[in-house]
Amino acid sequence: MENYFFINPKAGQGKGIDKLAANIEAAAAALGMTAKIYITKGVGDGERKARETAQSLDGRPARFYACGGDGTNNEIINGTIGFDQIAVGCIPIGTGNDTVRNFPGDFLDIKAQLLGTTQKIDLIRYSGVLNGIYQERFCVNMFNIGFDCNVVELTSRLKKKPLIAGSMAYLLAVMGMFVQKKGIELKLVEDDKTLIDGEVLLCAISNGSYCGGGMYTSPQALISDGIFDLNIIKDVPRLTFLRLFPKYKKGTHLQVPGIEDILTIKKCRSLNLEPKRDHFFLCADGEISTAEAIHFEIVPRVLDFIVPTGSKMHKSIISNLYTVDNYI
Ligand SMILES: Nc1ncnc2c1ncn2[C@@H]1O[C@H](COP(=O)(O)OP(=O)(O)OP(=O)(O)O)[C@@H](O)[C@H]1O
């Protein structure tokens, strides 16, 4: 079995990249395995190289490891779609690393990764005009739309300004968006049924449970249940937002009495999202695009995801915590 490691040198501010390459080589040598390392050159290069490498394998099985955060993992998954003999793993050296939080285990242990088993997981296929071009892509963890996506978008603009570092940019963006309380006006349609038509604070379409670097916002989601979970938070007063935000972050919001007046949750297999304005910001696995009308569809158990030895799915107990009353 061939093992390929695609390292994003900019993930997680680029710390420890040299050490990672050396660790990969040492772990593979100790296990008598081969490991090929590729350092990505820019946005989209990991996806391009993964596709090119997959084609060159001519059907031979291989393991592709995305070494980076959620964005790199998303690129390697999109690059290998349709190559069923390739399993994808993630060495989480990014900032948020939310996808691997859906599994227990030490994803930084390279030996455990090389010896790991694979587990079938779902992906969400989404299609529509993204950044001005019609595209069909796949998301593994979560889509964020509205407030939290606007925070990520403003953070990336602020980070480009002199003297504003990453965490300061994030804080300023949260404060700026909180003052504006900027959500989104949208229409969500499942089959022929309109679920939402109007202003909401945020909308998340979740395959996994975590976003924003460990915020446990969709505890009801399971990455291999053949379904995705919708969270829609209404345009709430600022005080309510402040009161509930820490609970939303910790994943304890579903137990708050009266939460159904603010939060709508629903399990779906497909969904259409139409913005009220000409386009909106869509955050898919932490990466932002401008989007027009988008169709989302679950593709059950389509990806062989590598879990390090010692890892098991751990979410079945948690999925019993939500109350059915909260559902549309
Ligand atoms: N050589 C490179 N130079 C600049 N950007 C790169 C390079 N290689 C990959 N990228 C891009 O870096 C972006 C961020 O990567 P990634 O999301 O993996 O890290 P992160 O932002 O630190 O982590 P997370 O998304 O988990 O918070 C991705 O859009 C990816 O395409």
The ligand as an SDF file (V2000), in Angstrom:
LIG
                    3D

 31 33  0  0  0  0  0  0  0  0999 V2000
    1.6110   26.7400    0.0730 N   0  0  0  0  0  0  0  0  0  0  0  0
    0.4760   27.3530    0.4120 C   0  0  0  0  0  0  0  0  0  0  0  0
    0.4480   28.7080    0.5530 N   0  0  0  0  0  0  0  0  0  0  0  0
   -0.6780   29.3610    0.9220 C   0  0  0  0  0  0  0  0  0  0  0  0
   -1.8660   28.7480    1.1500 N   0  0  0  0  0  0  0  0  0  0  0  0
   -1.9090   27.4120    1.0070 C   0  0  0  0  0  0  0  0  0  0  0  0
   -0.7460   26.6340    0.6370 C   0  0  0  0  0  0  0  0  0  0  0  0
   -1.1040   25.3310    0.5810 N   0  0  0  0  0  0  0  0  0  0  0  0
   -2.4350   25.2770    0.8830 C   0  0  0  0  0  0  0  0  0  0  0  0
   -2.9060   26.5220    1.1420 N   0  0  0  0  0  0  0  0  0  0  0  0
   -4.2750   26.9330    1.5330 C   0  0  0  0  0  0  0  0  0  0  0  0
   -4.2810   27.2410    2.9210 O   0  0  0  0  0  0  0  0  0  0  0  0
   -5.6530   27.3600    3.3150 C   0  0  0  0  0  0  0  0  0  0  0  0
   -5.8330   27.0640    4.7790 C   0  0  0  0  0  0  0  0  0  0  0  0
   -5.4950   25.7430    5.0370 O   0  0  0  0  0  0  0  0  0  0  0  0
   -6.1490   24.8970    6.2150 P   0  0  0  0  0  0  0  0  0  0  0  0
   -7.5930   25.1850    6.3250 O   0  0  0  0  0  0  0  0  0  0  0  0
   -5.7370   23.5050    6.0110 O   0  0  0  0  0  0  0  0  0  0  0  0
   -5.3990   25.4370    7.5070 O   0  0  0  0  0  0  0  0  0  0  0  0
   -5.9310   26.3020    8.7060 P   0  0  0  0  0  0  0  0  0  0  0  0
   -6.7500   27.4470    8.1800 O   0  0  0  0  0  0  0  0  0  0  0  0
   -4.7550   26.6140    9.5750 O   0  0  0  0  0  0  0  0  0  0  0  0
   -6.8210   25.2600    9.5050 O   0  0  0  0  0  0  0  0  0  0  0  0
   -8.4320   25.1780    9.8380 P   0  0  0  0  0  0  0  0  0  0  0  0
   -9.1900   25.3250    8.5460 O   0  0  0  0  0  0  0  0  0  0  0  0
   -8.6100   23.8240   10.4450 O   0  0  0  0  0  0  0  0  0  0  0  0
   -8.7090   26.2980   10.7920 O   0  0  0  0  0  0  0  0  0  0  0  0
   -6.4170   26.4470    2.3600 C   0  0  0  0  0  0  0  0  0  0  0  0
   -7.2980   27.2580    1.5990 O   0  0  0  0  0  0  0  0  0  0  0  0
   -5.3530   25.8740    1.4410 C   0  0  0  0  0  0  0  0  0  0  0  0
   -5.7740   25.7760    0.1030 O   0  0  0  0  0  0  0  0  0  0  0  0
  1  2  1  0
  2  3  1  0
  2  7  2  0
  3  4  2  0
  4  5  1  0
  5  6  2  0
  6  7  1  0
  6 10  1  0
  7  8  1  0
  8  9  2  0
  9 10  1  0
 10 11  1  0
 11 12  1  0
 11 30  1  0
 12 13  1  0
 13 14  1  0
 13 28  1  0
 14 15  1  0
 15 16  1  0
 16 17  2  0
 16 18  1  0
 16 19  1  0
 19 20  1  0
 20 21  2  0
 20 22  1  0
 20 23  1  0
 23 24  1  0
 24 25  2  0
 24 26  1  0
 24 27  1  0
 28 29  1  0
 28 30  1  0
 30 31  1  0
M  END
$$$$
